[in-house]
Amino acid sequence: MTNHNGKKELSMLPLLFVVIVMCVGGHFILQPNYQDSHIAEYFLAALPFLMFGIVVIAFRKAIKAENKE
């Protein structure tokens, strides 16, 4: 039996905050003021891919932390 190490969970918090900011930013860009902007359209299209990339980074980080124990 191994002891629980909270450092692994705390190291994931910055990734969580980045995803939260991306979600809030995406909803902010959906406002009518920005709907004619092509840059906003490209950002909204890229948002799910960026979030998927963050998930891959989180998985790699978790696997690395598990292997250290």
C-alpha positions as CSV (number, residue, x, y, z in Angstrom):
1,M,0.0,0.0,0.0
2,T,1.3,3.4,-1.0
3,N,0.8,6.8,0.7
4,H,-1.2,9.4,-1.1
5,N,1.0,12.2,-2.6
6,G,-1.0,15.4,-3.1
7,K,1.8,17.0,-5.2
8,K,0.7,15.1,-8.2
9,E,-2.8,16.7,-8.1
10,L,-1.4,20.1,-7.3
11,S,0.9,20.0,-10.3
12,M,-2.2,19.6,-12.5
13,L,-3.8,22.8,-11.3
14,P,-2.1,25.1,-13.8
15,L,-3.4,23.0,-16.6
16,L,-6.9,23.1,-15.2
17,F,-6.7,26.9,-14.9
18,V,-5.6,27.2,-18.5
19,V,-8.6,25.1,-19.7
20,I,-10.9,27.2,-17.6
21,V,-9.6,30.4,-19.1
22,M,-10.0,28.9,-22.6
23,C,-13.6,27.9,-21.9
24,V,-14.5,31.4,-20.5
25,G,-12.6,33.1,-23.4
26,G,-14.5,30.9,-25.9
27,H,-17.8,31.9,-24.5
28,F,-16.7,35.6,-24.4
29,I,-15.8,35.5,-28.1
30,L,-19.2,34.0,-28.9
31,Q,-20.7,37.5,-28.1
32,P,-22.4,39.2,-31.1
33,N,-19.6,41.9,-31.1
34,Y,-17.0,39.4,-32.3
35,Q,-19.0,37.2,-34.6
36,D,-17.8,38.9,-37.8
37,S,-14.1,38.5,-36.9
38,H,-12.2,35.8,-38.7
39,I,-9.6,35.6,-36.0
40,A,-12.3,34.8,-33.4
41,E,-13.7,32.1,-35.8
42,Y,-10.2,30.5,-36.1
43,F,-9.7,30.7,-32.4
44,L,-13.0,29.0,-31.7
45,A,-12.2,26.3,-34.3
46,A,-8.8,25.6,-32.7
47,L,-10.1,25.6,-29.1
48,P,-11.1,21.9,-28.9
49,F,-7.7,20.9,-30.4
50,L,-5.9,23.0,-27.8
51,M,-7.9,21.4,-25.0
52,F,-7.2,18.0,-26.4
53,G,-3.5,18.8,-26.4
54,I,-3.7,19.9,-22.8
55,V,-5.3,16.6,-21.9
56,V,-2.5,14.7,-23.6
57,I,0.0,16.7,-21.6
58,A,-1.8,16.0,-18.4
59,F,-1.9,12.2,-19.1
60,R,1.9,12.3,-19.8
61,K,2.5,14.2,-16.7
62,A,0.4,11.8,-14.6
63,I,2.1,8.7,-16.1
64,K,5.5,10.2,-15.4
65,A,4.5,10.9,-11.8
66,E,3.3,7.3,-11.4
67,N,6.5,5.9,-12.8
68,K,8.6,7.9,-10.3
69,E,6.9,6.1,-7.4
